[in-house]
Amino acid sequence: MTLVILVLIATFLSTFLAMVFVGHFFIYYSIKKLFGLEENNRRKKQVGTALFLGAISFAAATVLAHWSQNVVTKNFYLLAGLWLGLALNLDIAFCLGWILVGAGKMLKKKLNLKIIGGLAIIVAVIFSGYGVWSAYHPRIKEITVNIKNLPAVWQGKKAIQISDVHLGHVFDQGFLQEAVDKINLINPEIVFITGDLLDGMDGENLTRDVLPLNNLKAPSGTYFVTGNHETYFGLEKTYNTLTTTKVEILNDALVDLDGLQIVGIGFPEGSETKDVEAAVLGIKNFNPEEPSIFLYHSPLEAGGAKRAGANLMLSGHTHAGQMFPFDILTKIIFRGENYGLHKDGDFTLYTSSGLGTWGPTMRTFARPEIVVITFENKLN
C-alpha cells in the first residue's frame, strides 16, 4: 500500500471519526435532556460510557476485520455497522424532536419531553429496520440505452450491470448466489461488474465468495473493472482471487464483440481521479468511430469518457448516498450524476446505486439494484 493511499485513508478516517463522535455526543445530550438525567450522575455516566464505546466500535471493528477475518470479527463488524446506522438515524430523529420542542415553545405549548424522546427512538429503530430490509432486497432496475451505429446483432439484447457488491466483511457467497440466480432469470447477453466487488482482506474467504460468478449464464461473457476497494485489498490479490472464476478483467483494455467495443478502465491506486480519455486513447486498437461501452468505477470521469468517444459509460462508487442524508452529499460531490441515467448527445452515463453496502448494512434512501440494460440503435 503506497504512502499516498495511507495518507488518504488516515485523512478520511480522522474526519469520519470526528463526525461520529459529534453525532454520539448529540445523542448523549438529547437523552440527558429529554429523559431528565441532569441530576442522575450514575445514569449519565452509564449512558455516556455506552455511547463512547458505540462511537469507537466501528473503527475498532474495521481494524480487527482487516487484521483477521473470522466469525467473531465479522459479526462484530456487522453489529458495529448496524449501530453506526442506528446512531445516524437517532441523530436525525432527535433533531426532529428538538424542532418539535422549539415549535412548542414558540406556540407556548408544554410538551412532554420523555414522550418526544421515546417517539424519536421508536422512529429511528423502525427507519433503521427498513434500511436493513432494503439492503438485503435489491430491486431490478430496467433501462434502455440508444447507441449510435449499434450493430444489428446487439439490437434488443440485454446486459446486466452490478456494482459495489462489497463481498467480504458482511456479504458473502450466499448473497452473491442470490444475485446470480436473479440475473440468470433475465437471460442477459453480457454482464458488467463495475468495481468494488471485494471488500475484505481475507483472500481465502473471498476466493470462495466469488465462486457464484461461475454460475452466471451470459453468452458474451462477464467483464470486471476494479474499484477503489480493490486497490485497498491489492490489485494482484484481486486478480488472483478472480482467477478461479470465468470473469474477464479489463484493466485499460478492450474486447471487440461483433462490432461493439467493451472498454474497461482500471481504478487508479492512491487517487480518486484518472485521466480516462488518455487511458482509453492509449489502448491499442480502440476506434472512437465505432460504438463502445466504457466501464469505469467512478462517474466523475464521464467527461473524459465522452471526449474519448464512448457511447455509454457504466459506473457505480457513489451508492447513491446509501443512507439519508448522504444522498444529498453525493449529489453535490458528483455534480448531480451520483445516480441514474444521464444523456448528453450521443453519450450516455449510468451510475448505479450498487448492490451491497459499506459501513452500516442499511439502505434507507437508495435501494440496491441489479441493472438491466436493453440496447437499441440510435437513429439520429
C-alpha positions as CSV (number, residue, x, y, z in Angstrom):
1,M,0.0,0.0,0.0
2,T,1.5,3.3,-1.1
3,L,2.2,6.3,1.2
4,V,-0.4,8.3,-0.7
5,I,-3.1,5.7,-0.1
6,L,-2.2,5.6,3.6
7,V,-2.4,9.4,3.9
8,L,-5.8,9.4,2.1
9,I,-7.1,6.7,4.4
10,A,-5.8,8.4,7.5
11,T,-7.5,11.7,6.5
12,F,-10.8,10.0,5.7
13,L,-10.7,8.1,9.0
14,S,-9.9,11.1,11.1
15,T,-12.7,13.1,9.6
16,F,-15.1,10.2,9.8
17,L,-14.3,9.6,13.5
18,A,-14.7,13.3,14.3
19,M,-18.2,13.2,12.7
20,V,-19.1,10.0,14.6
21,F,-18.1,11.5,18.0
22,V,-20.0,14.7,17.3
23,G,-23.1,12.6,16.4
24,H,-22.8,10.4,19.5
25,F,-22.4,13.5,21.8
26,F,-25.6,14.9,20.3
27,I,-27.3,11.6,21.2
28,Y,-26.0,11.8,24.7
29,Y,-27.1,15.4,25.1
30,S,-30.6,14.6,23.7
31,I,-31.1,11.6,26.0
32,K,-29.8,13.6,29.0
33,K,-32.2,16.5,28.4
34,L,-35.3,14.7,27.0
35,F,-35.3,12.0,29.7
36,G,-34.3,14.2,32.6
37,L,-31.0,12.7,33.6
38,E,-29.4,16.0,34.6
39,E,-29.4,15.1,38.3
40,N,-28.7,11.4,37.9
41,N,-24.9,11.2,37.7
42,R,-24.8,7.4,37.7
43,R,-27.2,7.1,34.8
44,K,-25.5,9.9,32.9
45,K,-22.1,8.0,33.3
46,Q,-23.7,4.8,32.1
47,V,-25.2,6.4,29.0
48,G,-22.0,8.3,28.3
49,T,-19.8,5.2,28.6
50,A,-22.2,3.1,26.4
51,L,-22.2,5.9,23.7
52,F,-18.4,6.3,23.8
53,L,-18.0,2.6,23.2
54,G,-20.5,2.8,20.4
55,A,-18.6,5.7,18.9
56,I,-15.3,3.7,18.7
57,S,-16.9,0.4,17.8
58,F,-17.0,0.7,14.0
59,A,-13.4,1.9,13.8
60,A,-12.3,-0.9,16.1
61,A,-14.3,-3.5,14.1
62,T,-12.8,-2.3,10.8
63,V,-9.3,-2.6,12.1
64,L,-10.0,-6.1,13.6
65,A,-11.7,-7.3,10.4
66,H,-8.7,-6.2,8.3
67,W,-6.3,-7.8,10.7
68,S,-8.2,-11.1,11.0
69,Q,-11.5,-12.3,9.4
70,N,-13.3,-14.9,11.5
71,V,-16.8,-15.5,12.9
72,V,-16.1,-13.1,15.8
73,T,-14.6,-10.2,13.9
74,K,-17.2,-10.4,11.1
75,N,-20.1,-10.4,13.5
76,F,-18.5,-7.6,15.4
77,Y,-18.2,-5.6,12.2
78,L,-21.8,-6.3,11.3
79,L,-23.1,-5.2,14.7
80,A,-20.9,-2.2,14.9
81,G,-22.1,-1.1,11.4
82,L,-25.7,-1.6,12.4
83,W,-25.2,0.5,15.5
84,L,-23.5,3.2,13.3
85,G,-26.5,3.3,11.1
86,L,-28.9,3.4,14.0
87,A,-26.9,6.2,15.6
88,L,-27.2,8.3,12.4
89,N,-30.9,7.7,12.4
90,L,-31.1,8.6,16.1
91,D,-29.4,11.9,15.3
92,I,-31.9,12.7,12.6
93,A,-34.9,11.6,14.8
94,F,-33.6,13.7,17.8
95,C,-33.1,16.7,15.5
96,L,-36.8,16.4,14.5
97,G,-37.7,16.1,18.2
98,W,-35.8,19.2,19.1
99,I,-37.5,21.1,16.3
100,L,-40.9,19.9,17.7
101,V,-39.8,21.2,21.2
102,G,-38.8,24.5,19.7
103,A,-42.1,24.8,17.9
104,G,-43.9,24.0,21.2
105,K,-42.1,26.8,23.0
106,M,-42.9,29.3,20.2
107,L,-46.6,28.3,20.5
108,K,-46.4,28.3,24.3
109,K,-47.4,24.7,24.4
110,K,-46.0,22.5,27.2
111,L,-44.8,19.2,25.7
112,N,-43.8,16.0,27.4
113,L,-40.1,15.7,26.7
114,K,-39.9,12.0,27.6
115,I,-42.7,11.2,25.1
116,I,-40.8,13.1,22.4
117,G,-37.6,11.3,23.2
118,G,-39.4,7.9,23.2
119,L,-41.0,8.6,19.9
120,A,-37.7,9.7,18.4
121,I,-36.1,6.4,19.4
122,I,-39.0,4.4,18.0
123,V,-38.9,6.2,14.7
124,A,-35.1,5.7,14.4
125,V,-35.4,2.0,15.2
126,I,-38.3,1.5,12.6
127,F,-36.4,3.5,10.0
128,S,-33.2,1.5,10.6
129,G,-35.2,-1.8,10.4
130,Y,-36.5,-0.7,7.0
131,G,-32.9,0.1,6.0
132,V,-31.7,-3.4,6.9
133,W,-34.5,-5.0,5.0
134,S,-33.8,-2.8,2.0
135,A,-30.1,-3.7,2.0
136,Y,-30.9,-7.4,1.5
137,H,-33.7,-6.9,-1.1
138,P,-32.2,-5.4,-4.3
139,R,-34.6,-4.3,-7.0
140,I,-34.4,-5.0,-10.7
141,K,-33.9,-1.6,-12.5
142,E,-34.6,-1.7,-16.2
143,I,-33.3,1.0,-18.6
144,T,-33.0,1.3,-22.3
145,V,-29.9,2.9,-23.9
146,N,-29.7,4.0,-27.5
147,I,-26.2,3.6,-29.0
148,K,-25.2,5.2,-32.3
149,N,-24.4,2.8,-35.1
150,L,-25.2,-0.2,-32.9
151,P,-24.6,-3.4,-34.8
152,A,-27.8,-5.3,-35.7
153,V,-26.6,-8.3,-33.7
154,W,-26.7,-6.3,-30.5
155,Q,-30.0,-4.5,-31.1
156,G,-32.6,-5.6,-28.5
157,K,-30.0,-7.5,-26.5
158,K,-29.9,-7.2,-22.7
159,A,-26.9,-6.5,-20.5
160,I,-26.6,-6.6,-16.7
161,Q,-24.7,-4.2,-14.6
162,I,-23.8,-4.9,-10.9
163,S,-21.6,-2.7,-8.9
164,D,-20.3,-2.2,-5.3
165,V,-21.2,-5.7,-4.1
166,H,-18.6,-5.4,-1.3
167,L,-18.1,-9.1,-0.7
168,G,-16.2,-9.9,2.5
169,H,-17.0,-8.3,5.8
170,V,-20.7,-8.8,5.6
171,F,-21.9,-10.1,2.3
172,D,-20.7,-13.5,1.3
173,Q,-21.1,-16.3,-1.2
174,G,-24.8,-16.8,-0.4
175,F,-25.6,-13.1,-1.1
176,L,-23.8,-13.2,-4.4
177,Q,-25.5,-16.5,-5.4
178,E,-28.9,-15.0,-4.8
179,A,-28.0,-12.1,-7.1
180,V,-26.7,-14.6,-9.7
181,D,-29.9,-16.5,-9.6
182,K,-31.9,-13.3,-10.2
183,I,-29.6,-12.3,-13.1
184,N,-29.9,-15.7,-14.8
185,L,-33.7,-15.4,-14.8
186,I,-33.3,-12.3,-17.0
187,N,-31.2,-14.2,-19.6
188,P,-28.7,-11.4,-20.3
189,E,-26.3,-11.5,-23.3
190,I,-23.5,-10.0,-21.2
191,V,-22.7,-9.0,-17.6
192,F,-20.7,-6.0,-16.4
193,I,-19.2,-5.6,-12.9
194,T,-18.1,-2.0,-12.3
195,G,-15.8,-2.2,-9.3
196,D,-15.8,-2.7,-5.5
197,L,-16.8,-6.4,-5.9
198,L,-14.5,-7.1,-3.0
199,D,-14.3,-5.6,0.5
200,G,-12.1,-7.5,2.8
201,M,-8.6,-8.7,3.5
202,D,-9.0,-12.5,3.7
203,G,-8.1,-13.8,0.2
204,E,-9.1,-17.4,1.0
205,N,-12.6,-16.5,2.0
206,L,-13.0,-14.0,-0.9
207,T,-11.9,-16.7,-3.3
208,R,-14.8,-18.8,-2.1
209,D,-17.2,-15.9,-2.0
210,V,-16.7,-15.1,-5.7
211,L,-17.4,-18.6,-7.0
212,P,-21.1,-18.0,-7.8
213,L,-19.8,-15.8,-10.6
214,N,-19.1,-19.1,-12.4
215,N,-22.8,-19.8,-12.4
216,L,-23.7,-16.7,-14.5
217,K,-25.2,-17.5,-17.8
218,A,-24.2,-14.8,-20.3
219,P,-23.2,-16.0,-23.8
220,S,-20.9,-13.0,-24.4
221,G,-19.2,-13.2,-21.1
222,T,-18.8,-11.3,-17.8
223,Y,-16.4,-8.4,-17.6
224,F,-15.0,-6.7,-14.5
225,V,-13.1,-3.5,-13.7
226,T,-11.5,-2.6,-10.4
227,G,-12.8,0.0,-7.9
228,N,-11.2,1.8,-5.0
229,H,-11.8,-1.1,-2.6
230,E,-9.8,-3.5,-4.9
231,T,-6.9,-1.1,-4.6
232,Y,-7.1,-1.3,-0.8
233,F,-7.2,-5.1,-1.0
234,G,-4.4,-5.1,-3.5
235,L,-4.7,-5.4,-7.3
236,E,-2.5,-8.5,-7.6
237,K,-4.6,-10.2,-4.8
238,T,-7.7,-9.1,-6.6
239,Y,-6.6,-10.7,-9.9
240,N,-5.5,-13.9,-8.1
241,T,-8.9,-14.1,-6.4
242,L,-10.8,-13.8,-9.7
243,T,-8.7,-16.4,-11.5
244,T,-11.0,-19.1,-10.0
245,T,-13.9,-17.6,-12.0
246,K,-14.7,-17.1,-15.7
247,V,-14.8,-13.4,-15.2
248,E,-12.6,-11.4,-17.7
249,I,-10.7,-8.5,-16.1
250,L,-10.4,-5.4,-18.3
251,N,-7.5,-3.2,-17.0
252,D,-7.1,-0.4,-19.5
253,A,-8.1,-2.9,-22.2
254,L,-10.9,-3.7,-24.6
255,V,-12.6,-6.6,-26.3
256,D,-14.5,-6.2,-29.6
257,L,-17.7,-8.2,-29.6
258,D,-19.3,-8.3,-33.0
259,G,-18.5,-4.6,-33.6
260,L,-19.3,-3.4,-30.1
261,Q,-16.2,-2.3,-28.1
262,I,-16.2,-3.1,-24.4
263,V,-13.6,-0.9,-22.8
264,G,-12.6,-1.4,-19.2
265,I,-10.6,1.2,-17.3
266,G,-8.9,0.1,-14.0
267,F,-9.3,2.3,-10.9
268,P,-6.1,4.2,-10.0
269,E,-4.1,3.4,-6.9
270,G,-3.8,6.3,-4.5
271,S,-6.2,8.6,-6.3
272,E,-9.9,9.2,-6.8
273,T,-9.4,10.5,-10.3
274,K,-7.9,9.3,-13.5
275,D,-7.5,10.7,-17.0
276,V,-9.9,8.3,-18.6
277,E,-9.5,10.0,-22.0
278,A,-5.7,9.5,-22.1
279,A,-6.0,5.9,-20.8
280,V,-8.5,4.9,-23.5
281,L,-6.6,6.6,-26.3
282,G,-3.6,4.6,-25.2
283,I,-5.4,1.3,-25.7
284,K,-4.3,-0.5,-28.9
285,N,-7.0,-1.0,-31.5
286,F,-9.5,1.4,-29.8
287,N,-11.6,3.1,-32.5
288,P,-13.5,6.2,-31.4
289,E,-15.7,5.9,-34.5
290,E,-17.1,2.6,-33.6
291,P,-19.8,2.1,-30.9
292,S,-18.3,1.5,-27.4
293,I,-19.3,0.9,-23.8
294,F,-16.9,2.1,-21.1
295,L,-16.7,0.5,-17.7
296,Y,-15.2,2.8,-15.0
297,H,-15.9,2.7,-11.3
298,S,-16.4,6.5,-10.7
299,P,-18.8,8.7,-12.7
300,L,-16.5,11.7,-12.1
301,E,-14.6,11.0,-15.3
302,A,-17.7,10.9,-17.5
303,G,-16.4,14.0,-19.4
304,G,-13.2,12.2,-20.3
305,A,-15.1,9.1,-21.5
306,K,-17.3,11.3,-23.7
307,R,-14.3,13.1,-25.2
308,A,-12.6,9.7,-25.9
309,G,-15.6,8.6,-27.9
310,A,-17.7,6.5,-25.6
311,N,-21.3,5.9,-26.3
312,L,-22.2,4.5,-22.9
313,M,-20.3,4.7,-19.6
314,L,-21.3,2.4,-16.7
315,S,-20.2,3.4,-13.2
316,G,-21.0,2.9,-9.5
317,H,-19.0,4.0,-6.5
318,T,-21.5,6.5,-5.0
319,H,-24.0,4.0,-3.6
320,A,-26.4,6.9,-4.4
321,G,-25.6,8.0,-0.9
322,Q,-26.9,4.7,0.7
323,M,-28.4,6.5,3.7
324,F,-30.1,9.8,4.2
325,P,-28.7,12.5,4.3
326,F,-25.6,11.2,2.4
327,D,-27.7,11.1,-0.8
328,I,-27.6,14.9,-0.7
329,L,-23.8,15.0,-0.2
330,T,-23.1,12.6,-3.1
331,K,-25.3,14.6,-5.4
332,I,-23.1,17.7,-4.6
333,I,-19.8,15.8,-4.9
334,F,-20.7,14.1,-8.2
335,R,-22.4,17.1,-9.7
336,G,-25.8,15.5,-9.9
337,E,-24.5,12.4,-11.6
338,N,-24.4,10.4,-8.4
339,Y,-27.2,8.1,-9.6
340,G,-29.3,7.2,-12.6
341,L,-29.3,7.8,-16.4
342,H,-27.7,11.0,-17.8
343,K,-27.7,11.7,-21.6
344,D,-25.6,14.2,-23.5
345,G,-25.9,14.0,-27.3
346,D,-24.6,10.6,-28.4
347,F,-23.1,9.9,-24.9
348,T,-25.0,8.2,-22.0
349,L,-23.8,7.7,-18.4
350,Y,-25.5,5.3,-16.0
351,T,-24.4,5.4,-12.4
352,S,-25.7,2.5,-10.3
353,S,-26.6,2.7,-6.7
354,G,-24.8,-0.6,-6.2
355,L,-25.7,-4.0,-4.9
356,G,-24.1,-4.1,-1.5
357,T,-23.3,-1.7,1.3
358,W,-20.3,-0.1,3.0
359,G,-20.4,0.5,6.8
360,P,-23.9,0.1,8.0
361,T,-25.8,-2.8,6.4
362,M,-28.6,-0.4,5.7
363,R,-30.2,1.3,2.6
364,T,-32.7,3.9,3.7
365,F,-33.0,6.3,0.7
366,A,-31.2,4.3,-2.0
367,R,-32.3,0.8,-2.8
368,P,-29.7,-1.7,-4.0
369,E,-30.1,-2.7,-7.6
370,I,-29.4,-5.1,-10.4
371,V,-29.5,-3.0,-13.6
372,V,-31.0,-4.5,-16.8
373,I,-29.8,-2.6,-19.9
374,T,-31.6,-3.1,-23.2
375,F,-29.6,-1.9,-26.2
376,E,-31.3,-0.1,-29.1
377,N,-29.9,1.6,-32.1
378,K,-29.8,5.4,-32.0
379,L,-31.3,6.6,-35.2
380,N,-30.3,10.3,-35.1
